[in-house]
Amino acid sequence: MRTLQDFVVGLVRMGLLAAGVLYAVDVLVDYLSLGEHRRPEFDPSRRVLSTWRLSVWAGVAAADLTAKMIRPLLNTLSEASADVGEWAMTRRHAQVTTRHP
């Protein structure tokens, strides 16, 4: 009895994982192909498909918002990394010249 229950729970988990991966791939493909220009669509006669499309649209909108918010942070980190690199090279050069006059 216990092994059958574990098997069913495992199947449910695998199904949820597969649905999550399918959703993530669908969002990524739509984001890369359409970007933020996708419009939400709802067809009352096809409720399940329309719900899926609306959820993918929400995921694309969230991915676009995240990308817009992260871009300035990455630019700041890149500039800071360059400044640290310059500081390290200057410090290394100063250490080498003080050791060998």
N, C-alpha and C positions, 0 to 999 in steps of 0.2 A: 504494500500500500504506500509506504513512504517513497519508494523509488519511482512509482508512477506519478506521485505528486511532484517530486523533484524534476521528473522529465517534463511534465506539463509546465511547471514554472520556468524551466529552461527554455522551452519552446516559446513561451510568452515573452521572455526577455529577448530572445533572438529576434522575434517578430518586431518588438519595439525598437531594437537596435537597427534592424533593417529599414524600418520606416523612418527613423531619424537620419540614417545615412542617405536614403532616397530623398528626403526633404532637403538636407544640406546640399546635396549635389544639384537638385533642381533649383534651389536658391542661387547657388554659385553660377550655374550655367546661365540663368536668366540675368543675374547681375552683370556678368561679363559680356553677354550678348546685347542686352537692352539697357543696362545701367538704370538710372533713376527714371527713365521715360516710360516704364511700364504703367499702364492704367489698371485700376482694379475693375474686375468684371464680375457680374453676378447674374446668373440665369436661373430664375425660380424653377424651371422645369428640370434642371440638372443640378440639384442642390449639393451633392457630394463633390462633384467636380468643381463647382463654383466655390465651395468652401476651401477646397485644396488650393485653387488659384488665388483666392484672397489671402490665405495663409502664406503662400509663396510670395505674393506681392508685399505683405508685411515683412517678411524676411529680407526681401531685396531692399525695402526702405530702411530697415534696421542696419543692414550691411552698408548701405550708402552713407547713412548718418555716422556710423562708426568709422568708416574710412575718412570722412570729412573731419571728424574730431581727432583722429590719430595723426593725420598728415602734419599739422603744425608741431605736434609733440615730437615726431620723428625728425623734422627739420631742426628743432632745437637740440635734440640729442646728437644729431650729426654735426652741428656746429660746435657743440661742447666737446665732442670727440676729437674734432680737428684741433681745437684749442689745447686740449690735453696732450695731443700728439706733438704739437709745436713746443709746448712747455717741457715735455719729456726730452725732446731732441736738444733743446737749448740747455737744459740741465745736464744732460749727458755730455754735450760739447764742453760745458764749463768744467765738469769734473775731469775730463780728459786733459784739458789745457792746464789745470792746476796741478795735476800729477806729473806731467811732463813739460817743464818750462822750456 
